[in-house]
């Protein structure tokens, strides 16, 4: 998504945002970082930008008025006058400190950067980067000391492991800017604080979004409706998932009627799918378009949800890729056990 070598890091501010619940402080620096050392710049670019590999984007949001979103407001101010970045970075640090309200959230350095020549989906624009480092690792420094070597322990940041970050591109301001986000460390109850509490973003409704939604919709339909409670055995479920995966992998464009004919096939299954789709989009407040261009990156990112393995106790794993007619299910009364019969022409 982003070529770090082409991005110019123009300004950088660093502050420490602790966890007030753990009696940690908010420590604001007095001035921005001086960017002179080319080697350090190269390492920072690798640290900041390497995690942004996908094509999933977001927009800032607010229930009342978008200008009330504090990160959006700071970005809007900076884009209109980049010289305000340092002052706005302190406001962002205070905002994050106020949202650090779970005991499991780690304190860490907050970096706010102004970036030029960022390329996204073929367009070049300025961007604002907001990054947070929470994890520290222990390193050994080995160095010559007269006629021998000395060893010291140092704690530092692994430049290959950014904990949290977002890139705000100077485009689509009327929709809440185009935003990319990563969060590699949050789990459980504290997971929402970066995305929902601090940034407060929603998914950008693009082809990636629509493709991902339909893939998850299909997976959930198989789990919730096209299942054993409705007379569908596991092998039939897997075949349905395989057809779905094949459709998204092979087609360039999604069409709901075509999808239903090729994947759902049976009229009663199509009807059940349509009923489920309407409830799904209503419950999740999620628009489901009838036509869109399929996003290859969304397919790559989500193909793992279409599992094609039939697990039988702990003894067998059966991979089903083809014709459902070549596998039958039964029950052996004498042994009191279920069984599958597999038919094939050649043994590989």
Wavefront OBJ file of the C-alpha trace (Angstrom):
o trace
v 0.000 0.000 0.000
v 2.827 2.394 0.844
v 6.389 2.579 -0.457
v 8.460 3.860 2.515
v 11.371 4.811 0.273
v 9.277 7.404 -1.544
v 7.762 9.055 1.532
v 9.356 12.204 2.901
v 9.220 12.570 6.693
v 8.995 16.356 7.118
v 8.144 16.841 10.807
v 8.052 14.630 13.889
v 6.847 15.172 17.459
v 7.247 12.622 20.248
v 5.465 12.543 23.614
v 4.993 9.878 26.295
v 1.421 8.804 27.022
v 1.174 6.771 30.217
v -1.764 4.909 31.698
v -3.391 7.068 34.419
v -4.981 3.973 35.970
v -1.441 2.676 36.557
v -0.395 6.086 37.965
v 1.665 6.810 34.849
v 2.069 10.345 33.568
v 1.513 12.227 30.366
v 4.866 13.775 29.453
v 4.834 16.342 26.659
v 8.036 17.381 24.949
v 8.932 21.065 24.636
v 9.852 20.998 20.956
v 9.707 18.733 17.899
v 12.390 16.255 16.904
v 15.214 17.558 14.699
v 15.363 15.321 11.627
v 18.944 15.327 10.294
v 20.433 11.833 10.488
v 19.590 9.975 7.251
v 20.168 6.564 8.855
v 17.692 7.356 11.650
v 15.177 8.667 9.105
v 15.442 5.427 7.160
v 14.845 3.354 10.314
v 11.861 5.500 11.310
v 10.322 5.078 7.870
v 10.700 1.318 8.148
v 9.241 1.330 11.668
v 6.286 3.556 10.836
v 5.239 2.341 7.396
v 6.129 -1.342 7.061
v 2.979 -2.632 8.855
v 0.634 -0.881 6.396
v 0.331 -3.604 3.773
v -3.390 -4.004 3.122
v -6.085 -2.047 1.335
v -8.521 -1.662 4.204
v -9.399 1.994 4.839
v -11.555 3.974 7.255
v -13.201 7.381 7.703
v -13.326 9.411 10.893
v -16.796 9.668 12.338
v -18.803 11.344 15.078
v -22.413 10.774 16.059
v -23.232 14.500 16.109
v -20.778 16.380 13.870
v -17.522 15.229 12.266
v -15.651 18.341 13.430
v -16.199 17.125 17.020
v -13.955 14.146 16.343
v -10.718 15.305 17.976
v -8.328 13.438 15.681
v -10.196 14.639 12.576
v -10.120 18.182 13.922
v -6.369 18.012 14.562
v -5.736 16.583 11.077
v -7.879 19.277 9.466
v -5.898 21.983 11.279
v -2.535 20.470 10.340
v -3.396 19.972 6.678
v -4.441 23.620 6.458
v -1.241 24.755 8.188
v 1.513 22.105 8.619
v 3.378 24.434 10.991
v 0.709 23.668 13.615
v 1.711 19.979 13.809
v 3.651 20.238 17.073
v 0.895 22.067 18.966
v -1.728 19.690 17.575
v 0.448 16.709 18.531
v 0.204 17.762 22.179
v -3.594 17.910 21.901
v -3.577 14.415 20.379
v -1.393 13.135 23.234
v -3.803 14.587 25.815
v -6.743 13.071 23.947
v -5.087 9.623 23.930
v -4.194 9.957 27.625
v -7.855 10.643 28.425
v -8.925 7.576 26.438
v -6.409 5.298 28.173
v -8.947 3.996 30.643
v -8.245 0.261 30.892
v -5.609 -1.248 33.210
v -4.229 -3.500 30.458
v -3.310 -0.620 28.145
v 0.431 -0.058 28.142
v 1.971 3.369 28.226
v 4.348 4.321 25.454
v 5.758 6.932 23.122
v 3.335 8.686 20.776
v 4.762 9.872 17.454
v 2.980 12.409 15.259
v 4.548 12.936 11.837
v 3.909 15.062 8.760
v 4.555 13.114 5.562
v 4.856 14.130 1.930
v 4.651 12.063 -1.271
v 2.486 9.282 0.149
v 0.967 7.106 -2.555
v -2.390 5.440 -1.988
v -4.410 3.695 -4.690
v -2.381 5.421 -7.400
v -2.690 8.937 -5.943
v 0.093 10.945 -4.291
v -0.790 13.172 -1.363
v 0.388 14.507 1.994
v -0.443 12.502 5.092
v -0.291 12.643 8.874
v 1.027 9.638 10.746
v 0.097 8.872 14.347
v 2.003 5.959 15.878
v 2.384 4.486 19.348
v 5.112 2.180 20.664
v 4.174 0.154 23.727
v 6.415 -2.918 23.626
v 10.034 -2.736 24.701
v 12.589 -5.477 24.083
v 15.894 -6.205 25.772
v 19.057 -6.037 23.668
v 22.706 -6.745 24.394
v 25.229 -4.179 23.219
v 28.677 -5.677 22.672
v 31.475 -3.113 22.339
v 35.297 -2.935 22.451
v 36.682 -1.768 25.800
v 40.439 -1.381 25.602
v 41.952 -4.836 25.051
v 38.702 -6.678 25.706
v 34.970 -6.487 24.944
v 32.229 -5.235 27.198
v 28.529 -6.125 27.245
v 25.652 -3.891 28.308
v 21.918 -4.485 28.568
v 19.697 -2.018 26.737
v 15.913 -1.775 26.430
v 14.613 -0.474 23.137
v 12.051 -0.618 20.363
v 12.015 -3.330 17.727
v 11.663 -1.390 14.455
v 9.910 -4.378 12.884
v 7.063 -4.342 15.410
v 4.917 -1.209 15.412
v 2.216 -1.593 18.061
v -0.355 0.932 16.886
v -0.574 3.392 14.037
v -2.719 5.278 11.596
v -2.104 7.196 8.395
v -4.452 10.067 7.600
v -4.356 10.937 3.895
v -5.236 14.448 2.773
v -8.188 13.340 0.671
v -11.911 12.714 1.143
v -12.049 15.321 3.910
v -15.794 15.737 3.406
v -16.256 12.068 4.301
v -13.883 12.096 7.279
v -10.530 11.698 5.480
v -9.119 8.463 4.130
v -7.480 6.600 7.026
v -5.375 3.441 7.256
v -4.955 1.811 10.657
v -2.985 -0.958 12.362
v -3.232 -2.338 15.898
v -1.073 -5.398 16.510
v -1.184 -5.657 20.296
v -4.659 -4.982 21.683
v -6.709 -7.916 22.909
v -9.894 -8.320 24.900
v -11.673 -5.388 26.524
v -8.871 -2.917 25.820
v -8.872 -3.660 22.067
v -11.380 -0.944 21.215
v -9.544 1.990 22.688
v -7.246 2.807 19.723
v -9.741 2.292 16.908
v -13.010 3.272 18.537
v -12.199 5.531 21.481
v -9.132 7.421 20.266
v -9.481 7.471 16.469
v -13.236 6.807 16.324
v -13.347 5.533 12.748
v -15.728 3.494 10.625
v -14.955 1.347 7.588
v -14.680 3.151 4.269
v -17.425 1.829 1.973
v -15.280 0.794 -0.995
v -14.799 -2.425 -2.996
v -12.582 -3.910 -0.271
v -15.338 -3.257 2.272
v -18.117 -4.746 0.132
v -16.074 -7.810 -0.846
v -15.104 -8.507 2.753
v -18.679 -8.048 3.960
v -20.119 -10.544 1.471
v -17.435 -13.101 2.275
v -18.259 -12.857 5.978
v -21.980 -12.825 5.245
v -21.661 -16.100 3.323
v -19.556 -17.699 6.045
v -22.078 -16.670 8.720
v -25.029 -17.857 6.605
v -23.450 -21.313 6.349
v -22.778 -21.367 10.098
v -26.171 -20.035 11.208
v -28.631 -21.336 8.572
v -27.074 -23.772 6.095
v -26.167 -26.157 8.908
v -26.935 -29.519 10.503
v -29.910 -28.100 12.410
v -31.555 -27.653 8.993
v -30.562 -31.046 7.605
v -27.277 -29.959 5.993
v -24.283 -32.128 6.852
v -20.777 -30.755 7.269
v -19.576 -31.938 3.863
v -22.350 -29.965 2.135
v -21.373 -26.896 4.132
v -17.777 -27.239 2.978
v -18.844 -27.585 -0.656
v -20.896 -24.391 -0.298
v -17.861 -22.606 1.165
v -15.696 -23.868 -1.688
v -18.142 -22.537 -4.262
v -18.146 -19.172 -2.453
v -14.351 -19.049 -2.335
v -14.163 -19.977 -6.022
v -16.623 -17.252 -6.960
v -14.712 -14.467 -5.208
v -11.375 -15.792 -6.427
v -12.376 -16.191 -10.102
v -14.735 -13.279 -10.747
v -13.800 -9.653 -11.332
v -17.240 -8.266 -10.498
v -19.893 -9.264 -7.985
v -23.514 -9.537 -9.046
v -26.011 -10.768 -6.471
v -28.183 -12.688 -8.939
v -25.184 -14.382 -10.499
v -23.758 -15.144 -7.042
v -26.990 -16.782 -5.913
v -27.242 -18.886 -9.063
v -23.644 -20.114 -8.939
v -23.150 -20.467 -5.195
v -26.538 -20.964 -3.524
v -28.051 -22.758 -6.543
v -31.228 -24.185 -4.997
v -34.342 -21.894 -4.892
v -35.034 -22.604 -1.215
v -31.391 -21.889 -0.298
v -31.482 -18.634 -2.295
v -34.647 -17.584 -0.465
v -33.097 -18.389 2.926
v -29.938 -16.490 1.966
v -31.926 -13.392 0.963
v -33.838 -13.435 4.246
v -30.580 -13.797 6.171
v -28.892 -11.034 4.148
v -31.661 -8.530 4.939
v -31.509 -9.287 8.660
v -27.688 -9.259 8.586
v -27.425 -5.775 7.117
v -30.129 -4.476 9.435
v -28.553 -5.920 12.598
v -25.058 -4.704 11.687
v -26.181 -1.420 10.086
v -24.142 -2.459 7.077
v -25.031 -1.616 3.446
v -24.965 -4.669 1.159
v -24.639 -3.648 -2.491
v -25.959 -5.858 -5.312
v -23.047 -5.037 -7.637
v -19.422 -3.989 -7.136
v -15.902 -4.783 -8.345
v -14.399 -7.620 -6.308
v -11.274 -6.562 -4.398
v -8.464 -9.122 -4.853
v -6.738 -7.943 -1.681
v -9.937 -8.445 0.336
v -10.179 -11.970 -1.076
v -6.556 -12.701 -0.105
v -7.034 -11.281 3.394
v -10.243 -13.204 4.085
v -9.927 -16.488 2.190
v -8.949 -18.294 5.405
v -12.534 -17.989 6.668
v -13.642 -20.470 3.983
v -12.454 -23.688 5.591
v -12.496 -26.824 3.436
v -11.474 -29.359 6.088
v -13.857 -31.982 7.471
v -12.540 -32.948 10.911
v -13.648 -36.393 12.152
v -12.945 -36.815 15.856
v -9.157 -36.623 16.288
v -8.459 -39.392 13.784
v -9.048 -37.921 10.328
v -8.962 -34.629 8.429
v -10.707 -34.805 5.037
v -10.042 -32.008 2.542
v -13.060 -31.498 0.285
v -12.460 -29.535 -2.902
v -14.795 -30.959 -5.505
v -18.039 -32.748 -6.256
v -20.339 -33.383 -3.300
v -21.779 -36.422 -5.141
v -18.501 -38.269 -4.504
v -18.980 -38.346 -0.738
v -21.853 -39.907 1.193
v -22.617 -39.974 4.890
v -24.060 -42.874 6.851
v -24.408 -44.513 10.255
v -23.133 -47.968 11.154
v -25.686 -49.534 13.543
v -23.349 -52.334 14.613
v -20.491 -50.007 15.592
v -22.755 -47.147 16.626
v -20.627 -44.708 14.650
v -21.056 -42.259 11.778
v -19.075 -42.776 8.584
v -18.300 -41.137 5.224
v -17.845 -43.000 1.955
v -15.447 -41.423 -0.568
v -15.535 -42.294 -4.276
v -12.596 -41.612 -6.590
v -11.103 -42.794 -9.893
v -7.364 -42.435 -9.343
v -5.134 -42.504 -6.278
v -2.523 -39.720 -6.371
l 1 2 3 4 5 6 7 8 9 10 11 12 13 14 15 16 17 18 19 20 21 22 23 24 25 26 27 28 29 30 31 32 33 34 35 36 37 38 39 40 41 42 43 44 45 46 47 48 49 50 51 52 53 54 55 56 57 58 59 60 61 62 63 64 65 66 67 68 69 70 71 72 73 74 75 76 77 78 79 80 81 82 83 84 85 86 87 88 89 90 91 92 93 94 95 96 97 98 99 100 101 102 103 104 105 106 107 108 109 110 111 112 113 114 115 116 117 118 119 120 121 122 123 124 125 126 127 128 129 130 131 132 133 134 135 136 137 138 139 140 141 142 143 144 145 146 147 148 149 150 151 152 153 154 155 156 157 158 159 160 161 162 163 164 165 166 167 168 169 170 171 172 173 174 175 176 177 178 179 180 181 182 183 184 185 186 187 188 189 190 191 192 193 194 195 196 197 198 199 200 201 202 203 204 205 206 207 208 209 210 211 212 213 214 215 216 217 218 219 220 221 222 223 224 225 226 227 228 229 230 231 232 233 234 235 236 237 238 239 240 241 242 243 244 245 246 247 248 249 250 251 252 253 254 255 256 257 258 259 260 261 262 263 264 265 266 267 268 269 270 271 272 273 274 275 276 277 278 279 280 281 282 283 284 285 286 287 288 289 290 291 292 293 294 295 296 297 298 299 300 301 302 303 304 305 306 307 308 309 310 311 312 313 314 315 316 317 318 319 320 321 322 323 324 325 326 327 328 329 330 331 332 333 334 335 336 337 338 339 340 341 342 343 344 345 346 347 348
